[in-house]
Amino acid sequence: MKNFYLTTAIDYANGSPHLGHAYEKILTDVIARTKRLEGHNVHFLTGLDEHGQKVQQGAEKEGISPQERCDKVASEFQEMLTKLNVSHDDYIRTTETRHKKVVSNILQTLYKKGEIYQTEYQGFYSTRAEQFLQEKDKVDGKWPEIFGEVTEITESNYFFKLSKYQDWLVQHITENQDFILPTNRQAQVLEFLKEPLNDLCISRPKERLSWGIPLPFDDNFVTYVWFDALVNYYSAVVSKDPDRENFWPANLHVIGKDILTPPHAVYWPIMLHASGLKTPQSILAHGWWTTSGAKMSKSTGETVDPLSLVDQYGADSFRYFVMREMTVGQDAEFSLERFQSRYRADLGNDLGNLLSRLLHMTQSYVDGVVPAVNLCESYEIGLQERWEKAKNSMLQHFRAYRFNLGLEEIFGFVRAINKYADDRLPWKLAKSEDPQDLQTLRACLSTMLEGLRLVSVAISPVMPTVHAQIHERLALPSIKLWEDELVWGDTLTGKTVKEKIILFPRD
Ligand code: MSP
């Protein structure tokens, strides 16, 4: 079985989980579940980025130790993952020994190779952004508000020879068209690489920041956040269990567009290449959810936290909404009205009603036992053909991370089943005494049930719970491979389906 190792960004331990964090984990989960259904041996990593000044300051404010604060935040983030039904295989925290050891080893290797050097540095420093600034960061001659207090400092620090690898990176990106996804982001990275790269300052003096991993060759310093955080993708699979080593290099890093250039597209591949390690296959940069401020507004003027919708409507409705609305790579605005309209129309009216109506008819007309299809007329053939088209196009979209379009295909097919029922009118056929009509009724029910089974298989990466509920109602076992399951057939013949249920209650 082919390995597929994928990761999310690790979230900062300096705040609570929000919609942006949730979206990224759902997106990666949908990819992980799809890959499993395609027969890959998936390893899915997510985690928490626990070092840095803000975590240290946050802990001071609360009067607890930084580790205690991280533990609190870690359980909050892990709760979110459970609530969203994210199927990660591992959760890494950068304060774990398994991680710190690997960061130290990489730094030591690079230092020995002469890739890291010490020098005096004079410049402007923003404590709020935890970064050195340059004149070009000024707006109208002033430091923008986001940097907070900016002070001029002179300090000795360690630098990593980033600039030495600039040409290598440009060539790597150009030769590996799937390295940066969606491909339209590639141009941005190459544009950034048109300017000469500066070497990267990879240390912070301990007196300014103590909450970090000490440099193995000089413990007056700790490691700069990115040099620590990025390594998680590697440390998680090499240190815990020797069997996991073969998961490196990663197949896919899923991250937000804000941390593509320079951290993931520039620092990370160069760090790996300079250490003699393989680079990841692809980095997928998604866009941002905007919420007109941090929260959404109800028409009453009250505000609502998008994550509270998970409690109210269930994880699958939320997962469906974010995957259906967002074009991966672009930004989207979160709106309660849009959420509710998708919930009521796509989920309630189209899918939910199909299930309950169909189960009810199967119970009432054929005692719940799925009949064999012994009649195939243009209506039935038409629906089967509609499925073939929807399936092929859905698979293509899913493989290219165009989940919104893939879902549109699946739900287009749901509506086609409903339309088929309106054309065939099983409720009328059921009242007829003519044996030919009753034959048509049986064919109609089994055709619709087979269509519903295929829909349930197709939505499973996005709505795993709804999928399991539908399959349970249809008396079907759990699914393994998409290639076997997405085929129109007669798996259901002779099975006794269960009573109807309401999947998406009216809100
Ligand atoms: N700790 C760093 C990542 C280190 S990865 C080696 C970080 N953390 S973060 O908590 O600020 O962000 C975590 C992820 O959430 C990032 O990929 C970021 O792009 C994403 N999002 C944060 N806000 C977001 C939205 N509003 N919308 C979508 N995703 C956004 O960056």
Boltz pocket constraint, residues with backbone or C-beta under 6 A from the ligand:
constraints:
  - pocket:
      binder: B
      contacts: [[A, 8], [A, 9], [A, 10], [A, 11], [A, 12], [A, 19], [A, 20], [A, 21], [A, 23], [A, 24], [A, 49], [A, 229], [A, 230], [A, 231], [A, 232], [A, 254], [A, 255], [A, 256], [A, 257], [A, 258], [A, 259], [A, 286], [A, 287], [A, 288], [A, 289], [A, 290]]
      max_distance: 6.0
